[in-house]
Amino acid sequence: LSLGEAKNLPTYPGPNKMRDCYCTVNLDQEEVFRTKIVEKSLCPFYGEDFYCEIPRTFRHLSFYIFDRDVFRRDSIIGKVAIQKEDLQKYHNRDTWFQLQHVDADSEVQGKVHLELRLSEVITDTGVVCHKLATRVLECQGLPIVNGQCDPYATVTLAGPSRQVLHIQNLQSEAKKTKVKKKTNNPHFDEVFYFEVTRPSSYNKKSHFDIEDVDEVDKMEIRVDLWNASNLKFGDEFLGELRLPLKFLRQSSSYEAWYFLQPRDNGNKSLKPDDLGSLRLNVVYTEDHVFSSDYYSPLRDVLLKSADVEPVSASAAHILGEVCREKQEAAIPLVRLFLHYGRIVPFISAIANAEVKRTQDPNTIFRGNSLTSKCIDETMKLAGMHYLQVTLKPIIDEICQVHKPCEIDPVKLKDGENLENNRENLRQYVDRIFTVITKSGVSCPTVMCDIFFSLRESAAKRFQGDLDVRYTAVSSFIFLRFFAPAILSPNLFQLTPHHPDPQTSRTLTLISKTIQTLGSLSKSKSANFKESYMATFYDYFNEQKYADAVKNFLDLISSSGRRDHKSIEQPILLKEGFMIKRAQGRKRFGMKNFKKRWFRLTNHEFTYQKSKGDHPLCSIPIENILAVERLEEESFKMKNMFQVIQPERRVLYIQANNCVEAKDWIDILTKVSQCNKKRLTVYHPSAYLNGHWLCCKATADNTPGCTPCTGGLPANIQLDIDGDRETERIYSLFNLYMPKLEKMQEACGSKSVYDGPEEEEYSTFIIDDPKETYKTLKLIIEGVGTLEQEHAQYKRDKFKKTKYGSQEHPIGDKSFQTYIRQQSEISAHSI
């Protein structure tokens, strides 16, 4: 997601009229991301990107704009809600969305399971009546309101003309289930009966009377879900369902799952443009991944890319040629080659080809080519922990200490001294420069091997330029790795949140200076448009800085550097607040839930009362035997997981949202993957009241009843599924099939005529038309086979799927669209 900006937000009622706004990203109503607060603006610019794997099903992707007021109470201004099935409409393009009003009646999520039975009964007096039994079985995925959910359902039978029909409830007008405490997946299993009779008596034949049928058909059963509130404002509405009885004519009994719907409260008078708008760019992909053997032909063609001569005729290079954005191709390619250990030869081959095409040594690797994007992506994946170990301690200090570092005389605050600020900034730059240039020994091997091949290619191509061997490497390690990480530490997981505006400015000034120091350009001062930056840079115009950069670049780009010694200082992998349940160390203590600051390094998993305190508990990594989700039924709490230790000691933890829970489970599983005593089975529920809730075994040391899910590779930073990446590449090839066919035509015309190039083909790089044509043929065949497999799978699934099942509740628009598409495909094939 790219969250751009909002515009024309309504003015604040106070004299100032401006607002301090932030935006949240929600799956249905669960917040998974929050932007920085933009102060004093009605057109706030966010410019933030957010990427996540979606760990559960959802109906809406929602964006809420909040206003933070003086008393730190946040009020909602408006929202944008995009239905899951509409995400494809806006895929990868900037779109302005009108903000909509937010009210409880429109905030609905979850589904309900109902069973209805309609029967005709003739009473002793000969009166025909219809008897309706409504069974409310259960609900799933109701929203959490103010941190809790105590749901109940009401059931009502409503008719159009009360004077014609008399509705006799066997108990009362609206029936109500029991309240289920602290759960958003309540099991009710309660039945309610309604009778419908005519006021005058009828003879036995009267139930065939057409008028009678019509009247019953006009009636509807209504089920409303509510959250029982302890507050005096009344209970909160969670969603409703209205079902006309006429569909029970075909079958007297009906049982299905339904999506809950919002209540139409006639609130349509408000103009949609009253609240302003929000600019978003959403890239949503959904891949259906087959087992490994399906992908062999396409995967083999891709993995041979590094050995194809010339490399422009390889499948991976062709993907870069046909994709609209090089980034689109780079992400799955890098992950696939990393997974199969082929990334270094592949990047060396495409980099070498690019260097041969470069005319000026000063522009080497400066464009957004496939090579640049692939190296960026590799550094992001393989170098994340290198950044943590190098930059995190000093960036934490900058964020906490808030030393003034503004050196632009125009922006100085009252009471600040320009010389003091310059000195503060110089010290920070010096320290960061030193930790970077002394970190060569920690640079990941895969990055060093890539830098070695870049250096060799550049030196061979531009033999007269002695500096090119350095600039070829510095353009990546400084300009595209360290400088962006200093500028936006939150995007590289160096800080959990956005730095405040003052810290952000300090980091911007440091990043600019480090970037210039690393670039080794001849005229440093000319690099800066601002005179105050040029003046500040004079501090660093000494030879020792250039020498330190060159020594560092020499070390990280020297071949055969294989330093497998583990870095002694622990690497911080993840930290943040979560809620944990007491582990029962004290014999008679209460096992209550408390908020704690958790910290995971490659040595241990600890928690403390708050950040920086002494740890209350430390679990060595070798003592983590399994990390698994915990079923909600255990404590009636969402997003819980368990860390299982020796002697069946279990730490139960609740994360803030589903994305964060998945992140913690993944990284804890990865870091403990090689433990010798890892478990193969576990209990998905807790041990409470003398037994395991899942398998009902009474002994607390009973072995688990469910196989463990962890089967991830041991390498922490590279949790990659090769099949999934191949499926992604197949999807891209399929999407750009017209371009592949055009490229085939271009190869044909080139190899036959080899005359002047036709305009429409000039966008492709084709060095060897025959070789390229051969590869294209293999790609198109491989993609065609996979396309047929997907179509067959969908047909089979279509036959087995039941509308109204738990997986596809009634009201699931994406399924309705899917049915329509399948029907069209079937009709077309007939």
C-alpha positions in Angstrom: 0.0 0.0 0.0 1.2 3.5 -0.7 -0.7 6.0 1.5 -0.3 9.3 -0.4 -2.2 12.3 1.0 -5.6 13.5 2.1 -7.1 16.8 0.9 -10.0 19.1 1.9 -10.6 17.6 5.3 -13.3 19.4 7.2 -12.0 22.3 9.4 -11.7 22.0 13.1 -14.5 23.8 15.0 -12.0 25.8 17.1 -10.3 29.2 16.1 -7.2 27.4 14.6 -9.3 25.3 12.1 -6.3 23.1 11.5 -6.1 19.4 12.5 -3.3 16.9 13.5 -4.2 13.8 11.5 -3.0 10.3 11.1 -4.3 7.4 9.0 -4.7 3.8 10.0 -4.9 0.7 7.7 -7.4 -2.0 8.9 -8.4 -5.5 7.8 -12.2 -5.1 8.4 -12.0 -3.3 11.7 -8.6 -4.6 13.0 -5.8 -2.0 12.8 -2.6 -3.4 11.3 -0.7 -0.2 10.5 -0.7 3.5 11.4 1.0 6.5 9.7 2.8 9.3 11.4 0.8 12.3 12.7 0.9 15.3 10.3 0.4 18.4 12.4 -1.7 21.6 11.6 -3.0 20.6 8.2 -6.3 20.0 6.3 -4.3 18.4 3.4 -1.9 16.1 5.2 0.8 14.4 3.1 1.8 11.0 4.4 3.9 9.4 1.6 4.2 6.1 3.4 4.4 2.5 2.2 3.2 -0.5 4.0 3.6 -4.1 2.9 2.2 -7.2 4.7 1.3 -10.8 4.1 -2.5 -11.0 4.9 -2.8 -13.8 7.5 -6.6 -14.3 7.5 -9.7 -13.9 5.4 -11.2 -10.4 5.3 -14.1 -8.6 3.6 -12.9 -5.0 3.5 -9.6 -3.2 3.4 -10.3 0.0 5.3 -8.5 3.3 5.9 -9.6 5.6 8.7 -8.4 9.2 9.1 -8.2 10.3 12.8 -7.8 13.7 14.3 -5.6 13.8 17.5 -6.8 16.6 19.7 -5.2 18.5 22.6 -6.4 16.1 25.2 -5.0 13.1 23.2 -8.5 11.9 22.5 -8.7 10.7 18.9 -11.8 11.3 16.8 -12.6 9.7 13.5 -13.0 12.1 10.6 -14.0 9.5 7.9 -13.0 6.3 6.2 -12.4 4.6 2.9 -13.5 0.9 2.8 -12.6 -1.2 -0.3 -14.3 -4.5 -0.7 -11.9 -7.4 -1.2 -13.4 -8.2 -4.6 -12.9 -4.6 -5.8 -9.2 -4.4 -4.9 -8.3 -5.6 -8.4 -10.0 -2.6 -9.9 -7.6 -0.2 -8.3 -4.5 -2.5 -8.6 -1.3 -0.5 -8.9 -2.6 2.9 -9.8 -3.0 6.1 -7.8 -6.7 6.6 -7.0 -8.5 9.4 -5.0 -11.2 8.0 -2.7 -14.0 10.1 -1.1 -14.0 9.8 2.7 -17.3 8.3 4.0 -19.0 8.8 7.3 -18.3 6.3 10.0 -21.1 5.1 12.2 -21.9 1.9 14.2 -24.6 0.9 11.7 -22.2 0.7 8.8 -19.3 -0.9 10.7 -20.1 -4.6 10.2 -18.0 -7.8 10.0 -18.4 -11.5 10.7 -20.9 -14.2 9.8 -23.7 -16.1 11.3 -24.8 -19.7 11.0 -28.6 -20.3 10.9 -31.1 -23.1 10.4 -34.7 -22.3 9.5 -37.7 -24.8 9.3 -41.1 -23.8 8.1 -44.1 -26.2 8.6 -47.8 -26.0 8.2 -49.9 -27.1 11.2 -53.7 -27.5 11.5 -54.8 -26.7 15.0 -57.7 -28.5 16.9 -60.1 -25.8 15.7 -59.2 -26.4 12.0 -57.1 -23.3 11.7 -54.1 -23.6 9.4 -51.0 -21.9 10.8 -47.4 -21.7 9.7 -44.9 -22.6 12.4 -41.3 -21.2 11.9 -38.4 -22.6 13.9 -35.3 -20.4 13.8 -32.1 -21.9 15.2 -29.2 -19.5 15.8 -26.1 -21.8 15.9 -23.0 -19.7 16.1 -21.2 -16.6 14.8 -17.6 -16.0 13.7 -15.3 -13.0 13.4 -17.5 -10.4 15.1 -15.7 -7.1 15.8 -14.1 -6.3 19.1 -15.7 -3.1 20.5 -13.7 -1.1 23.0 -11.4 -4.1 23.7 -14.1 -6.7 24.2 -17.1 -8.5 22.7 -20.0 -9.8 24.7 -22.4 -10.7 21.9 -26.0 -11.8 21.8 -28.6 -12.2 19.0 -32.2 -11.1 18.7 -34.6 -12.8 16.4 -37.8 -11.1 15.1 -40.5 -12.1 12.6 -41.7 -9.0 10.7 -44.6 -8.8 8.2 -45.7 -6.1 5.7 -49.4 -5.8 6.9 -49.9 -6.5 10.6 -53.7 -6.2 10.2 -53.9 -9.2 7.8 -51.6 -11.5 9.7 -51.4 -12.0 13.3 -48.0 -13.0 14.6 -48.1 -15.1 17.7 -44.7 -15.4 19.4 -44.6 -18.3 21.8 -42.7 -16.1 24.3 -42.3 -12.4 23.2 -42.1 -10.1 20.1 -38.3 -10.2 19.8 -36.5 -13.3 21.0 -33.1 -12.9 22.6 -30.3 -15.4 23.0 -28.1 -15.6 26.1 -25.1 -13.2 26.2 -21.8 -14.9 25.5 -19.0 -13.2 27.5 -15.6 -12.3 26.0 -15.7 -14.0 22.7 -16.2 -12.8 19.1 -16.9 -16.4 18.0 -20.0 -17.2 20.1 -21.7 -20.6 20.1 -25.5 -20.0 20.8 -27.3 -23.1 19.5 -30.7 -21.7 20.6 -34.1 -22.3 18.8 -37.0 -19.8 18.6 -40.5 -20.6 17.4 -43.0 -18.3 15.7 -46.6 -19.0 14.6 -48.5 -17.2 11.8 -52.3 -17.6 11.7 -55.3 -16.0 10.0 -57.7 -14.2 12.3 -60.8 -16.1 11.0 -61.0 -19.9 11.0 -60.4 -21.9 7.9 -61.4 -25.4 6.8 -58.8 -28.1 6.1 -58.3 -27.1 2.4 -57.5 -23.5 3.2 -53.7 -23.9 3.3 -53.8 -24.2 -0.5 -55.3 -20.7 -0.6 -53.1 -18.6 -2.8 -53.7 -15.4 -0.8 -52.4 -17.2 2.3 -49.2 -18.2 0.5 -48.6 -14.6 -0.7 -48.9 -13.2 2.8 -46.4 -15.6 4.3 -44.1 -15.0 1.4 -44.0 -11.3 2.2 -42.8 -11.9 5.7 -39.1 -11.9 6.8 -37.1 -13.2 9.7 -34.7 -10.7 11.1 -31.6 -11.6 13.2 -29.7 -8.8 14.8 -26.3 -9.2 16.6 -25.5 -6.9 19.5 -22.6 -6.3 21.9 -23.9 -6.2 25.5 -22.5 -2.9 26.9 -21.9 -2.1 30.6 -22.2 1.6 29.7 -25.4 3.6 30.0 -25.4 4.4 26.3 -27.0 1.1 25.4 -25.8 -2.0 23.5 -23.8 -1.6 20.3 -25.2 -2.9 17.0 -22.8 -5.5 15.3 -24.8 -6.4 12.2 -28.1 -7.8 10.9 -29.5 -10.4 8.6 -33.0 -10.2 6.9 -34.4 -13.3 5.2 -37.7 -13.4 3.3 -39.7 -16.5 4.1 -40.6 -17.1 0.4 -37.3 -19.0 -0.2 -38.5 -21.7 2.3 -41.3 -22.6 -0.2 -38.9 -24.7 -2.2 -37.6 -26.6 0.8 -39.2 -26.5 4.2 -35.8 -26.7 5.9 -32.8 -24.5 5.2 -29.4 -24.2 6.9 -26.5 -21.9 5.8 -23.8 -19.4 6.8 -24.5 -15.7 6.1 -22.4 -12.6 6.1 -23.8 -10.0 8.5 -24.9 -6.8 6.8 -25.0 -3.1 7.8 -28.2 -1.5 8.9 -29.7 0.9 6.4 -30.6 3.8 8.7 -31.6 6.3 5.9 -28.4 8.3 6.5 -28.1 9.1 2.8 -28.6 12.9 3.1 -25.0 13.6 3.8 -23.0 14.6 0.8 -20.1 12.3 0.1 -17.7 15.2 -0.5 -18.2 16.8 2.9 -15.2 15.0 4.4 -12.5 15.3 1.8 -10.6 12.5 0.0 -7.6 10.2 0.4 -5.1 9.2 -2.3 -4.1 5.5 -2.3 -2.2 3.1 -4.4 -3.0 -0.6 -3.6 -1.1 -3.5 -5.0 -3.0 -6.7 -4.1 -1.9 -10.1 -5.3 -3.5 -13.5 -4.4 -1.5 -16.5 -5.5 -2.9 -20.1 -5.6 0.2 -22.2 -5.3 0.4 -25.8 -6.5 2.8 -28.4 -5.2 6.4 -28.3 -6.4 6.3 -30.7 -9.4 3.8 -28.5 -11.3 6.4 -25.8 -11.6 9.4 -27.9 -12.8 9.4 -26.8 -16.5 9.1 -23.1 -15.8 11.4 -23.1 -12.8 14.1 -25.0 -14.8 14.0 -22.4 -17.6 14.3 -19.6 -15.0 17.1 -21.1 -12.9 19.2 -21.6 -16.1 19.2 -17.8 -16.7 22.7 -17.2 -15.4 24.2 -19.7 -17.9 22.4 -18.5 -21.0 24.5 -16.7 -23.5 23.8 -13.8 -24.0 22.0 -13.2 -20.7 19.4 -11.0 -22.5 18.0 -14.2 -24.0 17.4 -15.7 -20.6 13.9 -16.2 -19.0 14.7 -14.0 -16.0 15.9 -11.1 -18.2 12.9 -11.5 -20.5 10.6 -11.1 -17.4 12.4 -7.8 -16.6 11.8 -6.7 -20.2 8.0 -7.4 -20.3 7.0 -6.2 -16.8 5.7 -2.6 -16.5 7.9 -1.9 -13.4 11.4 -3.6 -13.0 10.6 -3.9 -9.3 7.7 -6.2 -10.1 10.1 -8.7 -11.7 13.0 -8.2 -9.3 11.1 -9.3 -6.1 10.1 -12.8 -7.1 13.3 -13.4 -9.2 15.6 -12.5 -6.3 13.7 -14.6 -3.8 13.6 -17.6 -6.2 17.4 -17.4 -7.0 18.2 -16.9 -3.3 16.2 -20.0 -2.4 18.1 -22.1 -4.9 21.5 -20.6 -4.1 21.8 -19.1 -7.7 21.6 -15.4 -6.9 25.3 -14.5 -7.3 25.8 -16.0 -10.8 22.5 -14.5 -11.9 23.2 -10.9 -10.7 26.9 -11.2 -12.0 25.5 -12.1 -15.5 22.9 -9.3 -15.7 25.3 -6.7 -14.2 28.1 -7.6 -16.6 25.7 -7.2 -19.6 24.6 -3.8 -18.2 28.2 -2.6 -17.7 29.0 -3.5 -21.3 26.1 -1.3 -22.4 27.1 1.7 -20.2 29.1 4.4 -22.0 30.0 6.8 -19.2 31.6 5.5 -16.0 29.9 8.2 -14.0 26.5 6.8 -14.8 27.3 3.2 -13.8 24.3 1.5 -12.1 22.5 4.8 -11.7 19.3 3.9 -13.6 16.3 1.8 -12.4 17.5 -1.2 -14.3 16.7 -4.9 -13.5 20.3 -5.2 -12.1 19.8 -2.3 -9.7 16.4 -3.5 -8.5 17.6 -7.1 -8.0 20.6 -5.9 -6.0 18.4 -3.6 -3.9 16.1 -6.5 -3.2 19.0 -8.9 -2.3 20.4 -6.3 0.1 17.0 -5.8 1.7 16.6 -9.5 2.3 20.1 -10.6 3.2 21.3 -7.4 4.8 18.5 -6.6 7.3 20.5 -8.0 10.3 23.7 -6.3 9.1 21.8 -3.0 9.4 20.5 -3.9 12.8 24.0 -4.6 14.1 25.6 -1.6 12.5 23.1 1.3 12.8 20.5 0.4 15.3 22.3 1.4 18.6 23.2 4.9 17.4 19.8 5.5 15.7 18.1 4.6 19.0 20.2 7.1 20.7 19.4 9.9 18.2 15.7 9.2 18.6 15.9 9.2 22.4 18.3 12.1 23.1 16.8 14.8 20.8 20.0 16.9 20.4 19.3 20.0 18.2 21.1 19.5 14.9 19.5 22.1 12.6 22.2 23.8 10.5 20.0 25.8 8.2 20.1 29.4 9.6 16.6 30.0 8.3 15.1 27.1 10.3 16.9 27.7 13.6 14.5 27.8 16.7 14.7 30.5 19.3 17.5 29.9 21.7 19.4 27.5 19.5 23.1 28.1 18.6 24.2 27.4 15.1 27.8 26.4 16.1 26.5 24.0 18.8 24.1 22.4 16.4 26.8 22.0 13.8 29.0 20.3 16.4 26.2 17.9 17.5 25.5 17.0 13.8 29.3 16.5 13.1 29.6 14.1 16.1 26.7 12.0 14.9 28.0 11.9 11.3 31.4 11.0 12.5 30.1 8.1 14.7 27.8 6.7 12.0 30.6 7.0 9.4 33.0 5.1 11.7 30.5 2.3 12.5 29.8 1.8 8.8 33.4 1.8 7.6 34.5 -0.6 10.4 31.6 -3.0 9.8 33.1 -4.7 6.7 33.8 -7.9 8.5 30.0 -8.2 9.3 28.8 -7.7 5.7 26.8 -10.8 4.6 28.8 -13.1 2.3 26.2 -13.0 -0.5 26.5 -9.2 -0.7 30.3 -9.4 -0.7 30.2 -11.9 -3.6 27.9 -9.6 -5.6 30.1 -6.5 -4.9 33.2 -8.5 -6.0 31.6 -9.2 -9.4 30.4 -5.6 -9.8 33.9 -4.3 -9.1 35.5 -6.7 -11.6 33.0 -5.9 -14.4 33.4 -2.2 -13.9 37.2 -2.3 -13.7 37.5 -4.4 -16.9 35.1 -2.2 -18.9 36.6 1.2 -17.9 40.3 0.5 -17.5 41.3 4.1 -17.6 39.2 5.1 -14.6 40.8 3.9 -11.4 37.8 5.1 -9.2 35.1 3.1 -11.1 35.9 -0.1 -9.1 34.8 1.9 -6.0 31.9 3.9 -7.4 30.3 0.7 -8.8 30.1 -0.7 -5.2 29.4 2.6 -3.3 26.4 3.4 -5.5 24.7 0.4 -3.8 26.1 0.1 -0.3 26.0 3.8 0.5 23.4 5.3 -1.9 20.9 2.5 -1.8 21.5 0.7 1.5 22.9 2.8 4.4 21.6 6.3 3.3 17.9 5.2 2.9 18.1 3.2 6.2 19.3 6.3 8.1 16.7 8.5 6.4 13.7 6.2 7.1 14.7 3.8 9.9 11.2 2.6 10.4 11.1 1.1 6.8 14.2 -1.0 7.7 12.8 -2.2 11.1 15.5 -0.1 12.9 12.7 1.8 14.8 9.2 0.6 15.5 7.6 4.0 14.7 8.2 7.1 12.7 10.7 9.5 14.2 9.3 12.8 15.3 9.8 15.8 13.0 12.9 17.1 14.7 14.6 13.6 14.7 13.5 13.1 11.2 15.3 16.3 10.1 18.5 15.3 12.0 18.4 11.9 10.2 17.9 13.6 6.8 21.0 15.8 7.3 23.1 12.8 8.4 21.8 10.7 5.5 22.8 13.4 2.9 26.3 13.7 4.4 26.9 10.0 4.6 25.6 9.6 1.0 28.1 12.2 -0.3 31.0 10.8 1.8 30.3 7.3 0.3 30.0 8.5 -3.3 33.7 9.5 -3.6 32.9 12.2 -6.1 35.6 14.7 -6.9 33.9 18.0 -6.1 32.0 17.4 -2.9 30.6 20.9 -2.2 29.1 21.1 -5.7 26.9 18.1 -4.7 24.9 20.3 -2.4 22.3 22.8 -3.6 22.2 24.3 -0.1 25.1 26.5 0.9 24.8 25.6 4.6 25.4 21.9 3.6 28.4 22.8 1.5 29.9 24.7 4.5 29.1 21.8 6.9 30.8 19.4 4.5 34.1 21.2 4.8 34.6 19.3 8.1 34.9 16.1 6.2 37.0 17.3 3.3 40.1 15.4 4.6 41.8 12.5 2.9 41.3 10.2 5.9 37.6 10.0 5.1 38.1 9.0 1.4 40.7 6.5 2.5 38.4 4.9 5.1 35.6 4.6 2.4 38.1 2.9 0.0 39.4 0.5 2.6 35.8 -0.4 3.5 34.8 -0.9 -0.1 38.0 -3.0 -0.7 37.1 -5.3 2.2 33.4 -5.9 1.2 34.2 -6.5 -2.4 37.2 -8.8 -2.0 36.7 -12.3 -3.3 36.8 -15.4 -1.1 36.1 -13.4 2.1 34.3 -16.1 4.1 34.0 -15.0 7.7 31.7 -17.6 9.3 32.5 -16.5 12.9 29.3 -15.5 14.5 29.1 -11.9 15.6 29.6 -11.9 19.3 27.3 -9.0 20.2 23.6 -10.2 20.1 21.6 -9.0 17.0 18.2 -7.5 18.0 15.6 -9.1 15.7 12.3 -7.7 17.0 10.9 -5.9 20.0 7.6 -4.4 21.1 4.8 -4.4 23.7 2.5 -7.5 24.0 0.3 -9.0 26.6 1.4 -12.2 28.3 -0.1 -14.6 30.8 1.8 -15.4 34.0 3.6 -18.8 33.7 2.6 -19.9 37.2 6.1 -19.8 38.7 4.6 -19.0 42.2 2.6 -21.9 43.5 -0.5 -19.9 44.7 -0.1 -16.8 42.5 -2.9 -15.6 40.1 -2.2 -16.5 36.5 -3.2 -13.1 35.2 -2.5 -11.2 32.0 0.0 -8.3 31.9 1.5 -5.9 29.3 5.2 -6.4 28.9 8.0 -5.2 26.6 9.3 -8.2 24.6 12.8 -8.4 23.0 14.1 -11.1 20.7 17.8 -11.4 19.8 19.7 -14.3 18.2 20.6 -15.3 21.7 17.5 -15.0 23.8 13.8 -14.0 24.1 13.1 -11.8 27.1 10.4 -9.6 28.5 10.6 -6.6 30.9 8.1 -4.2 32.5 8.9 -1.5 30.1 11.6 -0.7 27.5 15.1 -0.5 29.0 14.2 -2.2 32.3 16.0 -5.3 33.7 14.5 -8.5 32.1 11.8 -10.2 34.3 12.3 -13.4 32.3 14.8 -14.7 29.8 14.3 -17.7 27.6 17.5 -18.8 25.8 16.8 -19.6 22.1 17.9 -23.2 22.6 15.0 -23.6 25.1 12.3 -22.6 22.5 10.9 -26.0 21.4 8.0 -24.8 19.3 6.1 -21.6 18.6 2.4 -22.0 17.6 -0.9 -20.2 17.4 -3.3 -20.7 20.3 -7.0 -21.3 19.7 -9.2 -18.4 20.8 -11.4 -20.6 22.9 -8.6 -21.0 25.4 -8.8 -17.5 26.9 -11.5 -15.9 24.6 -8.7 -13.6 23.2 -7.6 -13.1 19.6 -4.1 -13.1 18.1 -2.6 -15.4 20.7 0.4 -17.6 20.4 2.4 -19.9 22.6 6.1 -20.4 23.2 6.7 -23.9 24.4 9.8 -24.6 26.6 11.3 -27.7 28.3 9.2 -29.6 30.8 6.0 -28.4 28.9 6.3 -24.9 30.4 4.3 -22.7 28.1 4.3 -18.9 27.7 1.0 -17.6 26.3 1.3 -14.2 24.5 -1.3 -11.9 22.8 0.0 -9.7 20.0 -1.7 -6.4 19.0 -3.1 -7.6 15.7 -3.1 -10.5 13.3 -0.2 -9.2 11.2 2.0 -8.7 14.2 1.1 -12.2 15.7 2.2 -13.8 12.4 5.5 -11.8 12.3 6.4 -12.9 15.9 5.5 -16.5 15.2 7.5 -16.6 12.0 10.7 -15.0 13.4 10.6 -17.0 16.7 10.1 -20.2 14.7 13.0 -19.3 12.3 15.5 -18.4 15.0 14.7 -21.6 17.0 14.5 -23.9 13.9 17.8 -25.7 14.5 17.2 -26.6 18.2 17.9 -30.3 18.6 14.9 -31.0 20.9 12.3 -29.2 18.8 8.8 -30.7 19.2 6.9 -32.4 16.4 3.5 -32.2 18.2 1.8 -29.6 20.4 -1.6 -28.7 22.0 -3.4 -26.0 20.0 -5.4 -25.1 23.2 -4.4 -24.3 26.8 -4.3 -26.6 29.8 -7.1 -25.2 32.1 -9.1 -26.6 35.0 -7.2 -29.8 35.1 -7.3 -30.8 31.4 -6.2 -29.8 27.8 -9.1 -28.1 26.1 -8.2 -29.6 22.7 -7.9 -33.3 23.4 -9.4 -33.4 27.0 -6.3 -35.3 28.3 -5.9 -34.6 32.1 -2.2 -34.9 32.6 -0.4 -31.6 32.0 2.6 -33.5 30.6 0.6 -35.4 27.9 2.4 -35.1 24.5 0.7 -32.8 22.0 -2.3 -33.9 19.9 -1.6 -31.9 16.7 1.5 -31.9 14.4 3.7 -28.7 14.7 3.5 -26.3 11.7 7.1 -25.0 11.8 9.0 -26.3 8.9 10.9 -23.2 7.9 14.5 -23.0 6.7 17.0 -22.3 9.5 18.4 -19.2 7.9 16.7 -16.3 9.7 16.4 -13.7 7.0 15.5 -16.0 4.1 12.2 -17.6 4.8 11.3 -18.2 1.1 8.9 -20.5 -0.6 10.3 -21.3 -4.0 7.0 -22.6 -5.4 5.2 -19.5 -4.4 7.8 -17.3 -6.1 7.5 -19.4 -9.3 3.7 -19.0 -9.2 4.2 -15.3 -8.8 6.5 -15.2 -11.9 4.0 -17.4 -13.8 1.2 -14.8 -12.9 3.4 -12.0 -14.3 4.2 -13.8 -17.5 0.5 -14.6 -17.9 -0.4 -10.9 -17.3 2.1 -9.7 -19.8 1.4 -12.4 -22.4 0.7 -9.9 -25.2 4.2 -8.4 -24.7 5.8 -11.8 -24.8 4.1 -12.5 -28.1 5.2 -9.1 -29.4 8.8 -9.9 -28.4 8.5 -13.2 -30.3 7.4 -11.2 -33.4 10.4 -8.9 -32.9 12.8 -11.8 -32.7 11.3 -13.2 -35.9 11.6 -10.0 -37.8 15.2 -9.3 -36.6 16.5 -12.8 -37.4 14.9 -12.9 -40.8 15.6 -9.3 -42.1 18.2 -8.0 -39.7 17.5 -4.7 -41.3 16.4 -1.4 -39.7 14.5 -2.1 -36.5 10.8 -1.5 -36.5 9.6 1.2 -34.1 7.1 -1.0 -32.2 9.8 -3.5 -31.3 12.5 -1.1 -30.2 11.6 -1.2 -26.5 13.0 -4.7 -26.1 16.7 -5.6 -25.7 17.3 -8.4 -28.1 21.0 -9.3 -28.6 20.5 -12.8 -30.1 17.1 -13.2 -31.8 17.4 -17.0 -32.2 18.3 -17.7 -28.6 15.7 -15.3 -27.3 13.0 -16.9 -29.6 13.9 -20.3 -28.2 13.5 -19.1 -24.6 10.3 -17.3 -25.3 8.8 -20.5 -26.8 9.7 -22.4 -23.6 8.2 -19.7 -21.4 4.9 -19.5 -23.4 4.6 -23.3 -23.3 5.3 -23.5 -19.6 2.8 -20.7 -18.8 0.2 -22.3 -21.1 0.5 -25.6 -19.2 0.1 -23.9 -15.8 -2.8 -21.9 -17.1 -4.6 -25.1 -18.0 -3.8 -26.7 -14.6 -5.3 -23.6 -12.8 -8.4 -23.7 -15.0 -8.9 -27.4 -14.3 -8.4 -26.8 -10.5 -11.0 -24.0 -10.6 -13.5 -26.2 -12.4 -13.1 -29.0 -9.9 -13.3 -26.6 -7.0 -16.4 -25.0 -8.5 -18.2 -28.3 -8.6 -17.4 -29.1 -5.0 -18.0 -25.6 -3.5 -21.3 -24.9 -1.8 -22.7 -21.4 -1.6 -23.8 -20.8 2.0 -21.0 -23.0 3.4 -18.7 -21.7 6.2 -16.0 -20.9 3.6 -18.4 -19.1 1.2 -21.3 -17.6 3.2 -24.3 -16.1 1.5 -23.5 -12.5 0.8 -19.9 -13.3 -0.3 -19.7 -11.0 -3.4 -16.3 -12.3 -4.5 -17.8 -15.8 -4.7 -20.8 -14.6 -6.6 -18.4 -12.9 -9.1 -16.5 -16.2 -9.2 -19.7 -18.2 -10.0 -20.6 -15.8 -12.8 -17.1 -16.1 -14.3 -17.2 -19.9 -14.1 -20.6 -20.0 -15.7 -19.4 -17.8 -18.5 -16.3 -20.0 -19.0 -18.5 -23.2 -19.0 -20.9 -21.7 -21.5 -18.1 -20.5 -23.7 -16.4 -23.9 -23.6 -19.7 -25.7 -24.5 
